[in-house]
Amino acid sequence: MIDTARILIAEDHLVQAVACADFLRSLGYTVVGPVASLAQARRILADEPIDAALLDVWLRDGAAFPLAADLASRNIPLVFCTGVNEDGLFPDAWRTTPRVEKPYDLADLDQRVRALLADRRTPADRSGADRSPESGVRRGGSRRDAER
């Protein structure tokens, strides 16, 4: 088993949610969800430990940015999953957050999840000293940096 990390999946398209969950389970992760709404995700976040999250930008009950802020306030790293990958659609605070384009490239998804968990385990991340609470990403980091 690669990791026993608990990954929250918030995705309102059932086929994509199931495919993503199945893939992450095949890698040894514990999948929490998938859920299709902000409300469902927030209930889980209140009740269960989460190590990282994959968020569809648009869920059944609205944009995922408030949920992303909740995750960032708890130092839980996240990746946005989107079929529309244009910076102009993202609020300034979320433009540098890692993204996975849909339909998923499984190798890219695997790489992004590994990077999230590796970053979470750094001493600065555990202390929150190098994390911007508004953005949920490490200062100085960018999508380009994450791709390296």
C-alpha positions in Angstrom: 0.0 0.0 0.0 1.4 3.4 -1.0 -0.3 5.5 1.6 -3.3 5.3 3.9 -4.0 9.0 3.6 -7.7 10.0 3.7 -8.6 11.9 0.5 -11.9 13.8 0.3 -13.5 13.8 -3.2 -16.1 16.5 -3.9 -17.3 15.9 -7.4 -20.9 16.2 -8.7 -20.5 14.2 -11.8 -21.1 10.6 -10.7 -19.1 8.8 -13.4 -16.0 11.0 -12.8 -16.4 10.7 -9.0 -16.6 6.9 -9.1 -13.6 6.7 -11.5 -11.5 9.0 -9.4 -12.4 7.2 -6.2 -11.7 3.7 -7.7 -8.3 4.9 -9.0 -7.3 6.4 -5.7 -8.4 3.2 -3.8 -6.3 1.2 -6.3 -3.3 3.2 -5.2 -4.0 2.4 -1.5 -5.6 5.6 -0.4 -8.7 5.8 1.8 -11.4 7.7 -0.1 -13.8 9.9 1.8 -16.9 10.4 -0.2 -17.3 11.1 -3.0 -19.8 13.9 -2.2 -21.6 16.1 -4.7 -22.3 19.2 -2.6 -20.6 21.8 -0.4 -23.1 20.8 2.4 -22.1 17.2 2.3 -18.4 18.0 2.2 -18.7 20.3 5.1 -20.5 17.7 7.2 -17.7 15.2 6.5 -15.0 17.9 7.2 -16.6 18.5 10.6 -16.8 14.8 11.5 -13.9 13.0 9.9 -10.1 13.4 9.6 -9.0 14.4 6.1 -5.5 14.5 4.7 -6.1 16.1 1.3 -9.0 17.0 -1.0 -9.9 16.9 -4.6 -12.5 19.5 -5.4 -14.6 20.0 -8.5 -14.9 23.7 -8.9 -18.6 23.6 -9.4 -20.7 21.4 -7.1 -24.4 21.0 -6.9 -24.9 23.8 -4.5 -22.3 26.3 -5.7 -18.7 27.0 -6.3 -16.2 25.1 -4.2 -14.2 28.1 -3.1 -15.8 28.5 0.4 -15.0 24.8 1.0 -11.4 25.4 -0.2 -11.2 28.2 2.4 -12.4 25.8 5.1 -9.8 23.2 4.1 -7.0 25.9 4.0 -7.9 27.1 7.5 -7.2 23.5 8.7 -4.0 23.2 6.6 -5.6 20.5 4.4 -4.0 20.6 1.0 -6.3 20.5 -2.1 -6.4 20.2 -5.8 -9.1 21.7 -8.0 -10.5 19.4 -10.6 -12.0 21.3 -13.5 -13.0 21.0 -17.1 -12.5 24.8 -17.5 -8.9 25.6 -16.6 -8.8 29.4 -17.1 -7.2 31.6 -14.4 -9.9 34.2 -15.0 -12.6 32.0 -13.6 -10.7 31.6 -10.3 -10.7 34.2 -7.5 -7.3 35.7 -6.9 -6.7 33.7 -3.8 -7.1 30.4 -5.7 -5.3 31.0 -9.0 -2.1 29.3 -7.9 -3.8 26.3 -6.3 -2.9 23.1 -8.2 -5.4 21.8 -10.7 -6.2 18.6 -12.5 -8.0 19.0 -15.8 -11.0 16.8 -16.6 -11.3 14.3 -18.0 -8.7 13.0 -15.6 -5.2 12.0 -16.8 -4.6 9.3 -14.2 -0.9 9.8 -14.1 -1.4 13.5 -13.5 -3.9 12.8 -10.8 -1.5 10.4 -9.1 1.3 12.9 -9.3 -0.8 15.7 -7.9 -2.0 13.7 -4.9 1.5 12.6 -4.1 2.7 16.2 -4.3 -0.1 17.3 -2.0 0.7 14.7 0.6 4.5 15.3 0.4 4.0 19.0 0.8 1.7 18.4 3.8 4.5 16.5 5.5 7.1 19.2 5.4 7.9 20.9 8.7 6.8 24.3 7.5 3.5 22.9 6.3 2.8 21.1 9.6 3.4 24.3 11.5 1.5 26.5 9.1 4.4 28.9 9.0 4.8 29.0 5.3 1.1 28.8 4.3 -1.1 31.6 3.3 -4.5 31.2 5.1 -6.3 33.0 2.4 -5.1 30.8 -0.4 -4.4 27.4 1.1 -1.1 27.1 -0.9 2.5 27.6 0.1 3.7 31.1 -0.4 5.9 31.4 -3.5 4.4 28.3 -5.0 2.6 28.2 -8.3 1.0 25.7 -10.6 4.1 25.9 -12.7 6.2 25.0 -9.6 4.0 22.0 -8.8 4.5 20.7 -12.3 8.3 20.6 -11.9 
